[in-house]
Amino acid sequence: MSAAFLTATELREGGPEGLTKALERTLWHLGFQDVRVIDGAHDHGADLLAVRDREQWVFQSKWKAHGTADHAGVDDLERARTHYRADKAVLVTNTNIAASAEARRQALAGIGVDITLWHGATLDAIGQRMPDRVPAPYALRPYQEQAVAAIERDLDAEGTALLVLATGLGKTVVGGEVIGNLLGSRPDARVLVVAHMRDLVGQLEKALWRHIPKSVPTRLLTGENKPRALDGVVVATVESALSAVRTGYEPDLIMIDETHHVAETGRFAELLDLCGTTGQFGVTATPWRGDKFDITARFGHPSFKMGIAEGMAAGYLSAVDYKLYADGVDWDAVQDISRHGYSIKDLNRRLFLPQRDEEIVEHLRAAWRETAEPRAIVFCQTIEHAEHMAGVLAVSDPAWVRASHLHSGLPKRHRDVLLNEFRLGRVPVITCVDVFNEGVDVPDVNLIAFLRVTHSRRIFVQQLGRGLRLSPGKKALKVLDFVTDIRRAAAVLNLRRTLEAEESEHLELPHVSRIEFQDETVGSLMDMWIQDAADLETAADEVRLQFPLPKGIL
């Protein structure tokens, strides 16, 4: 069976972007990891970077409506190979290679530079021979199989379903399997997958390639991407999906990613109402919303649910070695605070003494030296803060000289190149703001530092989850938390209590989590203070608090 996306017609009609996307999907089928499109200004002659067997590959794609790819493509590729320090280099075209390109390739081979050429016939042959599905390094975990079965059961019975899985437990894997199973039984079924952000839509399409047959096309539908057909799997922003449905598109199944973005009214609600007879299921790691709307009113109670603590206790997420640096407590203020009601803002200002950059660097250096093959993410408060901290780290230790910042103000190509370098270990530390909150898979992270205050339980869980994915050699995720805010203390204590309760049922784990305060006297104080303040974690600055003074602390 041929691959639908590698036929001569599909490649010709897809244009330059279509060829690059077809190549990207092909590389996943061929067992590559960390495949990233970097085509754009200042790409140094490369269109894709990919990793296989710890080798860096660079690809240059040359789309032609007719004619052949000439030697310029070979020259671009050689420039890219040098710039990205690639181990392998491949020139790809949908038609054929000109004699000048072959001559240039042979000349480079004569001086020890090997360049591989893939033309239209090569791609067709690859499409015929490659596996029907992307090779999976691991089988579905037992809970993932249970989740797939539960979603399919509820879709059949109720027409709706909801999956709640903590970051790192594979919510997209489960959703992809549900879609793949439908296409296995109904190859002509039309599936719509919707997300709230354009960048997230692109990531979703690529993630779904792992779960659907090569005979099924995928279509990206956004304000900038208008596919010629809406067959197969359509992955769309909510605005574009709504427009397509209004003009007659009728999917057989809808999946809503990051379902916590669905409100009682609005674009998601309108889309789901218009497709009222279509099966609908949502997936999210964080079901909480800032307003009072409960997403179960739309999708029903979770068909399957597993949180961070449960996943960690069962060994499906990394253990944590979590340390909260709240040792700057102003003890002179404690008695006064305990007798008077203060707003959270005033309490934080009076109670905590913030850490200085120099102290943060020293704590991070100590943790770095204790961690095998360290890869670190530092969450910062603002773009300016992220850039500042990257500069501080780069001059603070020889191991961090290539520390880099990552934020939404950077071009996507720059972000993709940086993430590829991070995966390969060439960039040791990334400072960022919110780029890692949703949709970014970085399983090799084994060290996280929090330098920012977030009063959103959802954001805290998402950011912590970026380091909880298992990877070979990772014993535990080391977390350094410098956030001097009593709500963060509440969040950490809630996590510790939940994890202790869960781990008591799993005594066979090779690595047990530790969540502690650098000054455990402070930890004991906070633990007693916050025991009865269940809603403190997400309280606003203006909320006034009054805690009893624990006996025996002072």
C-alpha positions in Angstrom: 0.0 0.0 0.0 1.3 3.4 -0.9 1.3 6.5 1.4 -1.5 8.9 0.4 0.8 11.9 1.0 3.7 10.6 -1.2 1.8 10.2 -4.5 3.1 12.3 -7.4 -0.2 14.1 -7.6 -0.4 14.9 -3.9 3.2 16.2 -3.9 2.7 18.3 -7.0 -0.5 19.9 -5.8 0.8 20.4 -2.3 3.4 22.9 -3.4 6.6 23.6 -1.5 5.0 23.5 1.9 3.3 20.2 1.0 6.5 18.6 0.0 8.2 19.6 3.3 5.2 18.3 5.3 5.1 15.0 3.4 8.8 14.6 4.1 8.3 15.4 7.7 5.6 12.7 8.1 7.8 10.2 6.1 10.7 10.7 8.6 8.4 9.7 11.5 7.5 6.5 9.6 11.2 5.8 9.0 11.9 5.9 12.8 13.3 9.4 13.2 12.8 11.4 16.4 12.6 15.1 17.1 11.8 16.0 13.4 11.5 19.8 13.1 10.8 22.1 10.2 13.1 25.1 10.2 12.5 26.5 6.7 12.5 30.3 6.6 14.7 33.4 6.6 18.2 32.7 7.9 17.7 28.9 7.8 21.2 28.4 6.4 20.0 26.2 3.6 18.0 23.7 5.7 14.3 22.8 5.6 14.2 20.1 8.3 16.3 18.8 11.1 15.8 15.3 12.5 17.5 12.9 14.9 17.9 9.1 14.6 20.2 6.9 16.6 21.6 10.1 18.2 22.7 11.4 14.8 21.7 14.8 13.4 20.3 14.7 9.9 19.6 17.8 7.8 17.2 17.9 4.8 16.7 20.4 2.0 13.5 20.0 0.0 13.2 21.4 -3.6 9.6 21.3 -4.9 9.1 21.6 -8.7 5.9 22.0 -10.7 7.9 20.6 -13.6 11.6 20.3 -14.5 14.4 19.1 -12.2 16.3 20.2 -9.1 19.7 21.7 -10.0 23.0 21.9 -8.2 21.9 25.0 -6.1 20.0 22.6 -3.9 23.2 20.6 -3.3 25.1 23.7 -2.5 22.4 24.9 0.0 22.5 21.5 1.6 26.2 21.5 2.0 26.0 24.9 3.7 23.3 23.6 6.0 25.3 20.5 6.8 28.2 22.6 8.0 26.2 25.1 9.9 24.1 22.6 11.9 27.0 20.1 12.3 24.9 17.4 10.8 26.0 13.8 10.5 23.9 13.1 7.4 22.5 15.3 4.6 19.7 14.6 2.2 18.4 16.6 -0.8 14.7 15.8 -1.6 12.6 16.7 -4.7 9.3 15.6 -5.9 10.5 15.4 -9.6 14.1 14.5 -10.5 17.7 15.5 -10.0 19.4 17.5 -12.8 22.8 16.3 -14.1 24.5 19.3 -12.6 23.2 18.3 -9.1 24.5 14.8 -9.5 27.8 16.1 -10.7 28.1 18.5 -7.8 27.2 15.6 -5.4 29.9 13.4 -6.8 32.5 16.2 -6.5 31.7 16.7 -2.8 31.9 12.9 -2.3 35.4 13.1 -3.7 36.4 15.2 -0.8 34.6 13.1 1.8 31.3 15.0 2.0 28.4 12.5 1.5 25.0 13.9 0.3 22.1 11.6 -0.4 19.5 12.4 -3.2 15.8 11.4 -2.9 13.7 12.2 -6.0 10.0 11.5 -6.8 10.6 7.8 -7.6 12.5 7.4 -4.4 9.7 8.9 -2.4 7.1 6.7 -4.1 9.3 3.6 -3.3 9.7 4.7 0.3 5.9 5.2 0.6 5.3 1.7 -0.7 7.9 0.0 1.7 7.5 2.0 4.9 5.3 0.7 7.7 1.6 1.4 7.6 2.0 3.2 10.9 4.8 5.1 12.6 6.8 2.6 14.6 6.0 2.9 18.3 8.9 2.6 20.7 6.6 1.5 23.5 3.3 -0.4 23.6 0.3 1.4 25.2 0.5 1.4 28.9 -2.3 -0.5 30.7 -4.0 2.8 31.9 -3.9 4.1 28.3 -5.6 1.0 27.0 -8.2 1.5 29.7 -8.7 5.1 28.8 -9.1 4.3 25.1 -11.8 1.7 26.0 -13.6 4.1 28.3 -13.7 6.9 25.8 -15.0 4.5 23.1 -17.6 3.1 25.5 -18.9 6.6 26.4 -18.9 7.8 22.8 -21.0 4.8 21.8 -23.4 5.2 24.8 -23.6 9.0 25.3 -22.1 10.6 22.2 -19.6 12.5 24.4 -16.5 11.6 26.5 -13.8 13.4 28.5 -10.2 12.4 29.3 -8.3 14.0 32.1 -4.6 12.9 32.1 -1.7 14.8 33.7 1.0 16.2 31.5 3.3 13.4 30.5 0.8 10.6 30.7 -0.1 10.7 27.0 -3.5 12.4 26.5 -2.7 12.9 22.8 -1.6 9.3 22.6 -5.0 8.1 23.9 -6.9 10.6 21.7 -4.8 9.5 18.7 -5.6 5.8 19.4 -9.3 6.5 19.6 -9.1 8.3 16.2 -6.8 5.5 14.7 -9.3 2.8 15.8 -12.2 4.6 14.1 -10.2 4.9 10.9 -9.2 1.3 11.1 -12.8 0.3 11.0 -14.0 3.1 8.8 -11.2 4.3 6.5 -13.4 7.0 4.9 -14.4 8.5 8.2 -13.9 12.3 8.6 -12.3 13.4 11.8 -12.0 17.0 13.1 -9.4 17.8 15.8 -9.7 21.3 17.2 -7.4 23.5 19.4 -7.3 27.1 20.4 -3.9 28.1 19.1 -2.3 27.9 15.6 1.0 26.7 16.9 -0.7 24.0 18.9 -2.7 22.9 15.8 0.5 22.2 13.9 1.9 20.2 16.8 -1.3 18.2 17.1 -1.3 17.2 13.4 2.2 15.9 13.7 1.4 14.0 16.9 -1.5 12.3 15.2 0.7 10.9 12.5 1.9 8.3 14.9 -1.6 6.9 15.2 -3.2 6.9 11.8 -2.5 4.7 8.7 -0.3 6.1 5.9 -3.3 5.8 3.6 -5.2 8.5 5.5 -4.3 12.2 4.7 -4.1 14.9 7.3 -5.2 18.5 6.6 -4.2 21.6 8.5 -7.0 24.2 8.6 -6.1 27.7 9.9 -6.5 31.3 8.8 -3.3 30.8 6.8 -3.8 27.2 5.6 -6.8 26.4 3.3 -6.6 22.7 2.2 -8.0 21.8 -1.2 -10.1 19.0 0.5 -11.3 18.2 4.0 -11.0 14.4 3.8 -9.2 12.3 6.3 -8.1 14.0 9.6 -8.6 17.8 9.7 -6.7 19.6 12.4 -8.0 23.1 12.9 -8.1 26.2 15.0 -11.6 26.8 16.4 -12.3 29.8 14.2 -11.5 27.9 11.0 -13.3 24.8 12.1 -16.4 26.8 12.9 -16.3 28.5 9.4 -16.0 25.1 7.7 -18.9 23.6 9.6 -21.0 26.7 8.9 -20.4 26.1 5.1 -21.3 22.4 5.1 -18.4 20.4 6.5 -19.7 17.4 8.6 -17.2 15.4 10.5 -17.9 12.0 11.9 -15.9 12.6 15.1 -14.6 15.7 16.9 -11.7 15.8 19.4 -11.2 19.0 21.4 -7.6 19.4 22.7 -6.9 21.3 25.9 -10.6 21.1 26.7 -10.3 23.5 29.6 -10.6 26.3 26.9 -14.2 25.3 26.3 -16.5 27.7 28.0 -20.3 27.8 28.5 -20.6 30.1 25.5 -18.3 31.2 22.7 -16.7 29.7 19.6 -16.1 26.2 21.0 -19.6 26.0 22.3 -21.1 27.1 19.0 -19.0 24.6 17.1 -20.1 21.7 19.3 -23.7 22.8 19.2 -23.7 22.9 15.4 -22.2 19.4 15.4 -24.7 18.1 18.0 -25.2 14.7 16.4 -21.5 14.1 15.9 -19.4 12.1 18.5 -17.4 14.6 20.6 -14.7 14.0 23.1 -12.3 16.3 25.0 -8.8 15.8 26.4 -7.0 17.9 28.9 -4.3 17.7 31.6 -5.8 20.5 33.6 -9.7 20.6 33.8 -9.9 23.8 35.9 -11.0 27.1 34.4 -10.7 30.6 35.7 -14.5 31.1 35.6 -17.1 28.9 37.3 -18.0 26.8 34.2 -17.5 23.1 34.7 -16.5 21.3 31.4 -18.3 18.2 32.6 -21.5 20.0 31.8 -20.5 19.7 28.1 -18.6 16.4 28.0 -19.9 14.5 31.0 -17.9 13.2 33.9 -14.4 12.0 33.0 -14.4 8.7 31.2 -10.9 8.2 32.6 -8.8 10.3 34.9 -5.3 10.2 36.3 -3.5 13.1 38.0 0.2 13.9 38.6 0.4 12.3 42.0 -1.3 9.1 40.9 0.9 8.9 37.8 4.1 9.5 39.8 3.1 7.0 42.5 2.4 4.3 39.8 5.7 4.9 38.2 4.3 6.3 34.9 5.8 9.8 35.6 9.2 10.6 37.0 9.8 10.9 40.7 10.6 14.4 41.9 13.3 15.7 44.2 11.5 19.0 45.0 13.0 21.8 47.2 11.2 25.0 48.0 13.5 27.8 48.9 11.4 29.7 51.4 14.2 30.2 54.0 14.1 34.0 53.8 11.1 34.1 56.2 11.0 37.3 58.3 10.5 35.7 61.7 9.9 39.0 63.4 6.7 39.4 61.3 5.4 35.9 62.0 3.8 36.7 65.4 2.2 39.9 64.1 0.9 38.2 61.0 -0.6 35.4 63.0 -2.6 37.9 65.1 -3.9 40.2 62.3 -5.6 39.5 59.1 -3.5 40.5 56.1 -4.1 40.4 52.4 -2.0 37.8 50.5 -0.1 40.6 48.8 0.8 42.2 52.1 1.6 38.9 53.7 4.0 37.9 50.9 5.7 41.3 51.1 6.2 41.1 54.9 6.9 37.4 55.3 9.4 36.6 52.5 12.8 37.9 51.6 13.4 37.3 47.9 16.4 35.3 46.7 19.1 37.2 44.8 20.4 36.1 41.4 23.7 35.1 42.9 22.0 32.7 45.4 19.8 31.2 42.6 22.9 30.5 40.5 24.7 28.8 43.3 21.7 26.5 44.1 21.3 25.7 40.5 25.0 25.0 40.1 24.9 22.5 43.0 21.9 20.7 41.6 23.5 20.7 38.1 26.6 18.9 39.4 24.4 16.3 41.2 22.4 15.4 38.0 23.6 13.0 35.4 23.5 14.5 31.8 21.6 17.6 33.1 19.0 19.4 30.9 17.4 22.3 32.6 14.4 24.6 32.1 14.2 27.8 34.1 10.7 29.4 34.3 10.9 33.2 34.5 8.5 36.0 35.2 8.7 38.0 31.9 10.4 38.0 28.6 13.0 40.5 29.9 13.6 38.3 33.0 14.1 35.2 30.8 16.6 37.1 28.6 18.4 38.5 31.7 18.7 35.1 33.4 20.0 33.4 30.3 22.7 36.1 30.2 23.5 35.6 33.9 23.7 31.8 33.5 25.9 32.0 30.4 28.6 33.8 32.2 28.3 32.0 35.5 29.6 28.6 34.6 31.5 27.0 31.7 28.8 24.3 31.4 26.2 27.0 30.7 28.0 29.1 28.1 25.3 28.2 25.5 22.4 28.9 27.9 19.6 30.4 25.8 16.2 32.0 26.3 12.9 30.9 24.7 9.7 33.0 24.5 6.8 33.8 22.3 8.5 36.9 20.9 11.0 34.8 19.0 10.3 33.4 15.4 9.0 29.9 15.4 12.0 28.7 13.3 14.3 30.0 16.0 12.3 28.2 18.7 12.4 24.9 16.7 16.1 25.0 16.1 16.7 25.8 19.8 14.5 22.9 20.9 16.4 20.6 18.6 19.7 21.7 20.0 18.3 21.3 23.5 17.3 17.7 22.8 20.8 16.9 21.5 22.4 18.5 24.6 24.1 21.2 22.7 22.1 23.9 24.6 22.2 22.9 28.3 19.8 25.4 29.8 16.7 27.2 28.5 15.1 30.1 30.3 11.5 30.7 29.3 8.2 32.3 30.2 5.1 30.4 29.1 6.4 28.6 25.9 6.5 25.2 27.6 3.0 25.4 29.1 1.1 23.5 26.4 2.0 21.2 23.5 5.8 20.9 23.8 7.4 17.5 24.4 10.8 17.6 26.1 11.2 14.3 27.9 15.0 14.6 28.6 14.5 17.5 31.0 15.7 16.5 34.5 16.1 19.8 36.2 13.6 22.6 36.6 13.8 25.9 38.4 10.8 28.1 39.1 11.6 31.9 39.4 8.1 33.1 38.6 4.9 33.4 40.5 1.8 31.9 39.0 -1.5 31.9 40.7 -3.0 29.4 38.2 -3.1 25.8 39.3 -3.3 24.9 35.7 0.0 26.7 34.7 1.9 25.3 37.7 0.8 21.8 36.9 1.6 22.2 33.2 5.1 23.6 33.9 6.0 21.0 36.5 4.7 18.3 34.0 7.3 19.4 31.4 9.9 17.5 33.5 7.9 14.5 34.6 8.1 12.5 31.4 10.2 9.3 31.8 13.4 9.0 29.8 16.3 6.5 29.9 18.7 7.2 32.8 16.4 9.7 34.5 16.0 8.7 38.2 14.1 11.8 39.3 13.2 15.3 38.2 15.1 17.8 40.4 13.0 20.9 41.1 14.3 24.1 42.6 11.4 26.4 43.5 12.4 30.0 44.4 8.8 31.4 44.3 8.3 33.4 47.5 4.5 33.3 47.6 2.3 31.6 50.2 0.0 30.3 47.5 3.0 28.4 45.9 3.7 26.9 49.4 0.0 25.8 49.4 0.3 24.2 46.0 3.5 22.3 46.9 2.1 21.1 50.2 -1.1 19.9 48.5 1.1 18.0 46.0 3.2 16.5 48.9 0.1 15.3 50.8 -1.5 13.8 47.8 1.7 12.1 46.7 2.3 10.6 50.2 -1.2 9.2 50.2 -0.7 7.7 46.7 2.8 6.3 47.3 1.7 4.4 50.3 0.0 2.0 48.0 3.1 1.5 45.7 6.0 0.3 47.8 7.8 -1.3 44.9 8.8 2.0 43.2 12.6 2.2 42.5 12.7 6.0 43.2 10.5 7.7 45.8 9.7 11.4 45.5 10.9 14.0 48.0 9.2 17.3 48.4 10.8 19.5 51.1 11.5 23.0 52.2 15.1 24.0 52.4 14.3 25.1 56.0 12.0 22.4 57.3 11.0 24.6 60.3 9.5 26.9 57.8 7.9 23.9 56.1 6.3 22.8 59.4 5.0 26.3 60.0 3.5 26.5 56.5 2.1 23.0 56.8 0.1 23.9 60.0 -0.9 27.3 58.7 -2.2 26.0 55.4 -3.9 22.8 56.7 -7.3 24.4 56.6 -6.8 26.8 53.7 -7.9 24.5 50.8 -8.6 27.4 48.4 -5.5 29.3 49.2 -3.6 27.9 46.2 -5.6 30.0 43.7 -6.7 32.9 45.9 -6.3 36.5 44.6 -3.8 39.1 46.0 -6.6 41.0 47.8 -7.9 38.0 49.8 -7.3 38.6 53.5 -6.0 35.7 55.6 -5.7 35.0 59.3 -3.9 32.0 60.6 -3.5 30.8 64.2 0.0 30.8 65.5 1.1 27.1 65.8 2.2 26.2 69.2 5.9 25.2 69.6 7.1 27.1 66.5 8.1 30.3 68.3 
